[in-house]
């Protein structure tokens, strides 16, 4: 059945989105990064000095994966609720609103 493997891919996209986003922002892996209790100036200095060249293409990929995840989630929710499927439509709208837009 086609919907079975599409649902699995949609679920995998949810996990992939998180992993790609963390990699794109440079999170996790730098032992010199400021701790959670650091003041704002220390955190701002650190991120101003550490730019990540792989960030933009990876963020674009993460956005694409997130859109696919939200669409797959909408399909699952729509099939599981009764006739006026307005809750799944609201979840789709909220999910699409949560997709980051490029700042320019």
VEXDO-348168 format. One record per residue: x, y, z of N, C-alpha, C, O in turn; residue number from 1; residue in one letter. Coordinates in pm, 1 decimal. Atoms other than C-alpha are relative to their C-alpha. Layout:
VEXDO-348168
+----------+----------+----------+----------+----------+----------+----------+----------+----------+----------+----------+----------+-----+--------+
!     n.xx !     n.yy !     n.zz !    ca.xx !    ca.yy !    ca.zz !     c.xx !     c.yy !     c.zz !     o.xx !     o.yy !     o.zz ! num ! residu !
+----------+----------+----------+----------+----------+----------+----------+----------+----------+----------+----------+----------+-----+--------+
!        X !        Y !        Z !        X !        Y !        Z !        X !        Y !        Z !        X !        Y !        Z ! NUM !      A !
...
+----------+----------+----------+----------+----------+----------+----------+----------+----------+----------+----------+----------+-----+--------+
This chain:
VEXDO-348168
+----------+----------+----------+----------+----------+----------+----------+----------+----------+----------+----------+----------+-----+--------+
!     n.xx !     n.yy !     n.zz !    ca.xx !    ca.yy !    ca.zz !     c.xx !     c.yy !     c.zz !     o.xx !     o.yy !     o.zz ! num ! residu !
+----------+----------+----------+----------+----------+----------+----------+----------+----------+----------+----------+----------+-----+--------+
!     84.2 !   -118.2 !      0.0 !      0.0 !      0.0 !      0.0 !     88.8 !    124.7 !      0.0 !    185.2 !    134.0 !     76.0 !   1 !      X !
!    -82.2 !   -119.8 !     17.1 !    137.2 !    337.7 !   -102.0 !      1.4 !     86.1 !    125.2 !    106.2 !    139.5 !    161.5 !   2 !      X !
!      5.1 !    -89.3 !   -115.8 !     20.2 !    527.8 !    205.6 !     84.8 !    -50.6 !    115.5 !    127.4 !     29.0 !    199.2 !   3 !      X !
!    -82.2 !     54.3 !   -107.5 !    213.0 !    292.6 !    435.6 !    142.1 !     50.1 !     -4.9 !    196.0 !     97.1 !     95.3 !   4 !      X !
!   -139.3 !    -45.4 !      8.8 !    555.7 !    378.0 !    304.3 !      8.6 !    151.7 !     -3.0 !    108.7 !    208.4 !     40.8 !   5 !      X !
!     -1.6 !   -146.4 !     -4.8 !    462.3 !    743.2 !    255.0 !     -9.2 !     50.3 !    143.5 !     54.6 !    149.4 !    178.9 !   6 !      X !
!     10.5 !    -38.6 !   -141.1 !    363.7 !    764.5 !    622.0 !    133.7 !    -19.4 !     70.6 !    172.8 !     62.0 !    154.2 !   7 !      X !
!   -131.6 !     23.0 !    -61.0 !    698.6 !    614.1 !    719.7 !    100.4 !    106.6 !    -43.3 !    179.7 !    154.4 !     37.8 !   8 !      X !
!    -90.5 !   -104.8 !     47.6 !    885.6 !    861.9 !    502.4 !    -33.7 !    132.7 !     66.8 !     56.0 !    207.7 !    105.5 !   9 !      X !
!     41.1 !   -122.9 !    -67.7 !    680.3 !   1146.7 !    650.6 !     47.1 !      4.3 !    144.2 !     90.6 !    108.7 !    192.9 !  10 !      X !
!    -47.6 !      7.3 !   -138.3 !    766.2 !   1030.2 !   1001.6 !    150.9 !     18.7 !      6.0 !    201.8 !     89.5 !     93.0 !  11 !      X !
!   -146.2 !    -15.2 !      4.2 !   1134.2 !   1001.1 !    911.5 !     39.2 !    144.6 !    -28.4 !    141.7 !    192.0 !     20.8 !  12 !      X !
!    -29.6 !   -140.5 !     29.7 !   1122.2 !   1356.4 !    774.4 !     -8.4 !     86.5 !    125.1 !     63.8 !    185.5 !    137.2 !  13 !      X !
!      7.5 !    -74.9 !   -125.7 !   1018.4 !   1481.1 !   1118.1 !    129.5 !     -8.9 !     78.1 !    177.8 !     91.1 !    131.2 !  14 !      X !
!   -128.0 !     18.1 !    -70.1 !   1332.5 !   1334.0 !   1273.3 !    114.1 !     63.0 !    -79.1 !    203.5 !    124.9 !    -21.4 !  15 !      X !
!   -105.2 !    -59.2 !     83.7 !   1548.5 !   1440.3 !    978.9 !      3.4 !    151.4 !     11.5 !    110.5 !    212.1 !     11.3 !  16 !      X !
!      6.3 !   -145.4 !    -13.6 !   1427.9 !   1797.9 !   1014.1 !     78.5 !     47.9 !    122.4 !    155.3 !    143.8 !    114.5 !  17 !      X !
!    -69.9 !    -38.7 !   -123.0 !   1556.4 !   1817.9 !   1370.2 !    150.8 !    -19.1 !    -16.2 !    228.7 !     69.2 !     19.9 !  18 !      X !
!   -142.9 !     29.8 !     15.3 !   1891.0 !   1656.0 !   1285.4 !     66.6 !    100.0 !    -94.9 !    172.9 !    153.7 !    -64.1 !  19 !      X !
!    -59.1 !    -92.6 !     97.6 !   1954.4 !   1873.4 !    978.3 !      3.7 !    141.3 !     56.0 !    100.3 !    214.0 !     32.9 !  20 !      X !
!      1.4 !   -135.3 !    -57.7 !   1852.9 !   2190.5 !   1165.2 !    111.5 !     19.5 !    101.6 !    174.0 !    125.4 !    105.7 !  21 !      X !
!   -107.6 !    -10.4 !    -98.9 !   2097.1 !   2119.7 !   1447.2 !    135.0 !      9.5 !    -70.3 !    220.2 !     88.9 !    -30.4 !  22 !      X !
!   -125.8 !     -5.9 !     74.1 !   2377.8 !   2055.4 !   1199.5 !     14.8 !    134.2 !    -70.4 !    123.6 !    191.8 !    -70.7 !  23 !      X !
!     -6.7 !   -125.7 !     74.8 !   2291.5 !   2366.1 !    994.5 !     32.7 !    118.8 !     88.6 !     99.7 !    212.3 !     44.7 !  24 !      X !
!    -27.7 !   -112.0 !    -89.5 !   2305.7 !   2594.4 !   1296.2 !    130.4 !    -17.3 !     75.9 !    169.4 !     69.0 !    154.5 !  25 !      X !
!   -128.7 !     22.1 !    -66.1 !   2631.5 !   2443.9 !   1414.6 !    -12.9 !    -48.0 !    141.8 !     85.0 !    -47.0 !    216.4 !  26 !      X !
!     20.3 !     45.8 !   -136.9 !   2480.8 !   2308.4 !   1732.2 !     55.7 !   -138.3 !     24.3 !     59.9 !   -221.5 !    -66.3 !  27 !      X !
!    -46.2 !    132.2 !    -39.2 !   2624.4 !   2014.3 !   1914.9 !    133.3 !    -37.2 !    -61.0 !    139.2 !    -67.7 !   -180.1 !  28 !      X !
!   -127.9 !     43.7 !     50.9 !   2988.9 !   1934.6 !   1877.6 !    114.8 !     92.9 !     31.9 !    229.9 !     49.1 !     32.7 !  29 !      X !
!   -106.9 !    -93.5 !    -31.7 !   3184.0 !   2246.7 !   1967.2 !     12.9 !      8.7 !    152.0 !    -78.4 !     54.9 !    220.5 !  30 !      X !
!    -19.3 !     -0.2 !   -145.4 !   3329.7 !   2210.9 !   2316.0 !     29.0 !    139.2 !     53.4 !     25.3 !    160.0 !    174.7 !  31 !      X !
!    -28.4 !   -137.2 !    -43.4 !   3415.9 !   2583.4 !   2325.6 !   -124.3 !     87.5 !      3.4 !   -115.2 !    206.1 !     35.1 !  32 !      X !
!    121.2 !    -80.8 !      2.2 !   3055.7 !   2696.1 !   2295.0 !    -38.6 !     40.2 !    142.3 !     -9.1 !    -31.3 !    238.0 !  33 !      X !
!     38.0 !    -45.8 !   -133.8 !   2912.4 !   2898.0 !   2584.2 !   -104.4 !    -92.0 !     63.6 !   -184.3 !   -154.9 !     -5.8 !  34 !      X !
!     95.2 !     85.2 !    -72.4 !   2715.0 !   2714.5 !   2851.1 !   -137.4 !     65.9 !      1.7 !   -152.4 !    181.4 !    -38.2 !  35 !      X !
!    135.5 !    -53.4 !     -6.3 !   2343.3 !   2760.5 !   2905.0 !    -11.8 !    116.4 !     98.1 !    -99.8 !    201.3 !     83.2 !  36 !      X !
!      5.7 !   -106.8 !    -98.9 !   2412.3 !   2988.1 !   3200.4 !     81.4 !    123.5 !    -36.2 !     88.9 !    217.5 !     43.0 !  37 !      X !
!    -83.5 !   -114.4 !     40.4 !   2638.4 !   3227.4 !   3005.7 !    -86.5 !    123.5 !    -24.2 !   -204.4 !    113.0 !    -57.8 !  38 !      X !
!     74.4 !   -123.2 !     22.8 !   2538.3 !   3590.6 !   2976.5 !    -16.5 !     25.2 !   -150.5 !     50.0 !    -37.9 !   -232.6 !  39 !      X !
!     33.7 !    -27.7 !    139.3 !   2400.4 !   3734.7 !   2652.9 !    116.8 !     49.3 !    -82.6 !    129.0 !     13.8 !   -199.8 !  40 !      X !
!   -114.3 !    -54.1 !     74.2 !   2717.7 !   3919.6 !   2555.3 !     97.0 !   -110.8 !    -39.7 !    151.7 !   -108.5 !   -150.0 !  41 !      X !
!    -89.1 !    111.8 !     30.8 !   2925.6 !   3600.1 !   2573.6 !    -56.9 !    -84.0 !   -113.2 !     16.2 !   -124.2 !   -203.7 !  42 !      X !
!     64.7 !     79.7 !    105.3 !   2676.4 !   3410.0 !   2359.6 !      4.7 !     75.5 !   -132.6 !     34.2 !     15.8 !   -236.2 !  43 !      X !
!     -2.6 !    -79.4 !    123.2 !   2655.4 !   3694.3 !   2105.3 !    140.2 !      4.5 !    -59.1 !    155.9 !     -6.8 !   -180.7 !  44 !      X !
!   -139.0 !      0.2 !     48.6 !   3037.1 !   3714.9 !   2081.4 !     35.5 !   -132.5 !    -64.6 !     99.5 !   -136.4 !   -169.7 !  45 !      X !
!    -32.2 !    133.0 !     52.8 !   3062.9 !   3340.6 !   2027.5 !    -62.1 !    -19.5 !   -138.2 !      6.4 !    -62.1 !   -231.2 !  46 !      X !
!     66.4 !     22.6 !    128.1 !   2805.8 !   3329.2 !   1747.0 !     40.9 !    100.6 !   -106.5 !     31.3 !     70.8 !   -225.6 !  47 !      X !
!    -51.6 !    -95.0 !     98.6 !   2943.3 !   3642.3 !   1581.3 !    133.6 !    -48.1 !    -55.9 !    165.0 !    -22.5 !   -172.2 !  48 !      X !
!   -130.9 !     48.6 !     43.0 !   3286.4 !   3476.4 !   1564.1 !     -6.5 !   -134.6 !    -71.1 !     87.5 !   -172.0 !   -141.1 !  49 !      X !
!     11.6 !    133.7 !     59.5 !   3160.1 !   3136.1 !   1450.3 !   -111.9 !     -0.9 !   -103.5 !   -229.5 !    -13.5 !    -69.1 !  50 !      X !
!     98.6 !     10.5 !    107.4 !   2986.7 !   3137.9 !   1114.0 !      9.1 !   -138.9 !    -60.4 !    114.9 !   -201.8 !    -59.0 !  51 !      X !
!      6.0 !    134.7 !     54.6 !   2880.3 !   2818.2 !    947.3 !    -35.8 !      8.4 !   -147.8 !   -148.7 !     42.3 !   -183.1 !  52 !      X !
!     22.2 !    -13.5 !    143.7 !   2918.1 !   2809.4 !    570.1 !    -99.4 !   -101.5 !    -53.5 !   -165.0 !    -75.5 !   -154.3 !  53 !      X !
!     93.2 !    100.6 !     48.2 !   2712.7 !   2491.9 !    533.3 !   -142.8 !     31.1 !     41.8 !   -234.6 !    -42.0 !      4.5 !  54 !      X !
!    130.8 !    -27.9 !    -57.7 !   2418.0 !   2656.7 !    708.6 !   -110.8 !     26.4 !    -98.3 !   -219.3 !    -29.8 !    -83.5 !  55 !      X !
!    108.6 !    -40.7 !     88.9 !   2220.7 !   2807.2 !    421.0 !    -55.4 !   -116.4 !    -81.8 !   -177.0 !   -135.4 !    -82.9 !  56 !      X !
!     58.5 !    111.8 !     74.7 !   2190.3 !   2499.9 !    195.5 !    -64.6 !   -104.9 !     91.0 !   -166.7 !   -163.8 !     55.6 !  57 !      X !
!     58.8 !     97.4 !    -91.3 !   2126.1 !   2275.0 !    493.6 !   -131.3 !     50.9 !     59.1 !   -224.1 !    -27.3 !     79.6 !  58 !      X !
!    125.8 !    -55.3 !    -49.5 !   1860.6 !   2509.3 !    629.3 !   -108.3 !    -10.3 !   -106.4 !   -223.9 !    -38.0 !    -74.4 !  59 !      X !
!     96.6 !     14.7 !    108.8 !   1691.7 !   2506.4 !    287.7 !    -49.2 !   -144.5 !     -8.6 !   -168.4 !   -168.7 !    -28.0 !  60 !      X !
!     38.4 !    141.1 !      0.1 !   1694.3 !   2126.5 !    293.4 !    -88.9 !    -31.8 !    120.1 !   -186.3 !   -106.0 !    107.4 !  61 !      X !
!     80.5 !     23.2 !   -120.3 !   1558.3 !   2127.3 !    649.9 !   -141.2 !     54.3 !    -17.8 !   -237.3 !     -8.6 !     26.5 !  62 !      X !
!    132.6 !    -58.0 !     23.4 !   1270.4 !   2355.2 !    544.7 !    -81.0 !    -90.1 !    -92.4 !   -199.6 !   -112.9 !    -69.0 !  63 !      X !
!     69.3 !     90.6 !     92.1 !   1184.1 !   2123.5 !    255.4 !    -46.2 !   -126.6 !     72.2 !   -158.4 !   -172.9 !     51.5 !  64 !      X !
!     33.4 !    120.5 !    -75.2 !   1189.9 !   1821.6 !    486.1 !   -112.4 !     29.0 !     99.6 !   -200.4 !    -54.5 !    119.9 !  65 !      X !
!    105.8 !    -35.9 !    -94.9 !    974.6 !   2004.1 !    742.3 !   -134.5 !     12.7 !    -70.0 !   -236.4 !    -30.6 !    -16.3 !  66 !      X !
!    125.4 !    -13.4 !     74.2 !    713.1 !   2088.9 !    479.5 !    -56.4 !   -138.4 !    -33.4 !   -176.9 !   -160.8 !    -22.1 !  67 !      X !
!     46.6 !    134.6 !     30.3 !    696.7 !   1723.6 !    374.9 !    -54.3 !    -67.7 !    126.0 !   -156.0 !   -136.8 !    119.7 !  68 !      X !
!     47.5 !     57.2 !   -126.5 !    660.8 !   1617.5 !    740.6 !   -137.0 !     55.0 !     37.5 !   -225.7 !    -21.0 !     76.5 !  69 !      X !
!    127.9 !    -61.6 !    -36.7 !    377.8 !   1864.8 !    803.6 !   -110.9 !    -51.0 !    -92.8 !   -222.1 !    -77.8 !    -47.5 !  70 !      X !
!    100.5 !     51.0 !     93.6 !    196.4 !   1749.3 !    488.2 !    -35.9 !   -145.4 !     31.2 !   -152.9 !   -183.1 !     24.9 !  71 !      X !
!     26.9 !    139.5 !    -36.0 !    233.4 !   1383.0 !    589.0 !    -80.2 !     -8.3 !    129.4 !   -170.1 !    -91.5 !    141.2 !  72 !      X !
!     75.5 !     -3.7 !   -125.6 !    109.1 !   1462.9 !    939.9 !   -144.6 !     40.6 !    -24.9 !   -236.2 !    -15.2 !     35.4 !  73 !      X !
!    134.8 !    -43.0 !     33.9 !   -190.8 !   1642.7 !    793.0 !    -79.5 !   -115.6 !    -60.3 !   -196.6 !   -134.0 !    -27.2 !  74 !      X !
!     68.8 !    113.9 !     60.1 !   -276.4 !   1335.3 !    584.4 !    -44.0 !   -102.2 !    104.0 !   -155.2 !   -154.6 !     97.3 !  75 !      X !
!     34.2 !     95.9 !   -105.7 !   -267.3 !   1109.2 !    890.0 !   -113.6 !     54.8 !     86.4 !   -207.9 !    -17.8 !    117.9 !  76 !      X !
!    104.4 !    -60.4 !    -83.4 !   -477.0 !   1350.1 !   1097.6 !   -133.0 !      7.7 !    -73.7 !   -238.2 !    -16.5 !    -14.5 !  77 !      X !
!    123.1 !    -13.1 !     79.0 !   -729.5 !   1404.3 !    816.9 !    -73.4 !   -133.0 !    -11.2 !   -196.2 !   -137.8 !     -3.8 !  78 !      X !
!     62.9 !    131.5 !     11.4 !   -789.2 !   1030.9 !    776.2 !    -56.9 !    -49.5 !    133.0 !   -146.1 !   -134.3 !    134.5 !  79 !      X !
!     43.4 !     52.4 !   -130.0 !   -839.3 !    980.7 !   1148.8 !   -112.1 !     80.0 !     65.0 !   -162.6 !     39.1 !    169.6 !  80 !      X !
!    107.5 !    -76.8 !    -62.8 !  -1099.3 !   1249.7 !   1218.6 !   -128.1 !     -7.3 !    -83.4 !   -122.6 !    -34.6 !   -203.3 !  81 !      X !
!    127.1 !     10.3 !     72.0 !  -1469.2 !   1256.4 !   1126.0 !    -19.2 !    110.0 !   -104.9 !     68.5 !    193.8 !   -126.1 !  82 !      X !
!     32.6 !    -75.4 !    120.8 !  -1635.9 !   1439.5 !    836.4 !     49.9 !    144.0 !     -9.3 !    135.3 !    168.8 !    -94.4 !  83 !      X !
!    -56.6 !   -134.1 !     24.1 !  -1573.6 !   1812.3 !    880.4 !    141.0 !      5.6 !     59.7 !    159.2 !     36.4 !    177.5 !  84 !      X !
!   -138.4 !     15.8 !    -46.8 !  -1198.5 !   1772.6 !    905.3 !     66.4 !    135.7 !     20.2 !    162.1 !    169.2 !    -49.5 !  85 !      X !
!    -54.6 !   -134.2 !    -20.7 !  -1126.6 !   2118.5 !   1038.9 !    120.4 !     -0.6 !     94.2 !    205.4 !     88.1 !     84.8 !  86 !      X !
!   -115.9 !      4.7 !    -89.9 !   -881.1 !   2016.2 !   1312.8 !    127.9 !    -33.1 !    -75.5 !    233.4 !     24.0 !    -47.6 !  87 !      X !
!   -118.7 !     32.2 !     78.8 !   -643.4 !   1858.8 !   1062.8 !     39.9 !    118.1 !    -87.3 !    158.7 !    142.9 !   -108.3 !  88 !      X !
!    -30.7 !   -118.9 !     79.8 !   -672.1 !   2169.0 !    844.5 !     65.8 !    107.5 !     87.4 !    156.7 !    177.1 !     42.2 !  89 !      X !
!    -61.6 !    -96.2 !    -92.1 !   -590.1 !   2386.0 !   1147.9 !    143.4 !    -40.8 !     32.0 !    232.2 !     44.0 !     41.0 !  90 !      X !
!   -136.3 !     48.0 !    -25.8 !   -288.1 !   2165.9 !   1223.1 !     89.8 !     25.2 !   -120.5 !    206.5 !     61.2 !   -104.6 !  91 !      X !
!    -77.8 !    -27.9 !    120.8 !   -174.6 !   2200.2 !    860.2 !     35.7 !    148.1 !     -8.1 !    149.6 !    183.4 !    -38.5 !  92 !      X !
!    -26.9 !   -143.7 !      3.0 !   -209.1 !   2577.9 !    876.2 !    103.7 !     42.0 !    103.1 !    191.7 !    123.0 !     74.0 !  93 !      X !
!    -97.1 !    -32.4 !   -104.7 !    -18.7 !   2597.2 !   1204.5 !    138.0 !    -53.2 !    -35.9 !    239.0 !     12.4 !    -10.3 !  94 !      X !
!   -128.4 !     56.9 !     40.5 !    251.9 !   2369.1 !   1069.4 !     67.2 !     80.4 !   -109.0 !    188.5 !    100.9 !   -106.0 !  95 !      X !
!    -56.8 !    -81.5 !    108.7 !    297.8 !   2576.6 !    755.7 !     40.1 !    138.6 !     50.5 !    136.1 !    197.6 !      0.9 !  96 !      X !
!    -37.7 !   -129.3 !    -57.7 !    302.4 !   2895.9 !    962.1 !    129.3 !    -10.9 !     78.6 !    201.4 !     87.7 !     93.9 !  97 !      X !
!   -121.9 !     20.8 !    -78.7 !    583.2 !   2744.8 !   1169.4 !    123.0 !    -19.3 !    -88.6 !    235.7 !    -17.4 !    -39.1 !  98 !      X !
!   -114.3 !     15.9 !     90.7 !    799.7 !   2690.9 !    859.2 !     74.7 !    132.5 !     -5.8 !     15.0 !    236.0 !    -35.4 !  99 !      X !
!    -76.3 !   -125.3 !      1.9 !   1080.1 !   2946.6 !    879.4 !      7.5 !     59.9 !   -139.9 !     20.7 !    -11.8 !   -239.0 ! 100 !      X !
!    -12.2 !    -70.2 !    127.0 !   1091.2 !   3207.1 !    606.4 !    135.8 !     67.9 !     -5.8 !    184.4 !    119.1 !     95.1 ! 101 !      X !
!   -132.4 !    -63.9 !     10.2 !   1420.3 !   3339.7 !    473.7 !     -9.8 !    150.1 !     27.5 !   -103.5 !    217.6 !    -15.1 ! 102 !      X !
!     -4.7 !   -144.1 !    -30.0 !   1513.1 !   3682.1 !    602.4 !     86.7 !     66.2 !   -105.8 !    195.8 !     18.1 !   -136.7 ! 103 !      X !
!    -77.9 !    -60.5 !    106.3 !   1630.9 !   3914.9 !    337.1 !     -4.0 !    143.1 !      7.3 !     56.9 !    210.9 !    -75.5 ! 104 !      X !
+----------+----------+----------+----------+----------+----------+----------+----------+----------+----------+----------+----------+-----+--------+
